[in-house]
Amino acid sequence: MSFDDLLLELQGQKTYVKDPNHIALDELFNESFMSKHTNFTSFAAFLQKGNFQVNVQEDVANIPDELFDRHVARETKFPEWKTMLEQANKEYGSK
């Protein structure tokens, strides 16, 4: 951390710069998307129903594909995770 960054942080002026290539899961799988395609209003509730422990986005990638695909097929209108993710990206991109 540079001295200038430290100074700004100490002064409470440092701002978080959002990575344009990273979309938070709760933004991608927002309430509108989840209500439209699942019986849940949040992605967190969807994950909780499947007993998945997810704290960061990388945790989703660590869920075994077969297990997650079964959960998606059972709890959503999608046949598997890849299709659900593609649709979420498509709908998010159209905003």
Buried (B, 14 or more C-beta within 10 A) or exposed (E): EEEEEEEBEEEEEBEEEEEEEEBEBEEBBBEEBBEEBBEBEBBBEBBEBBEBEBEEEEEBEEBEEEEBBBBBBEBBEBEBBEBBBEBBEEBBEEE
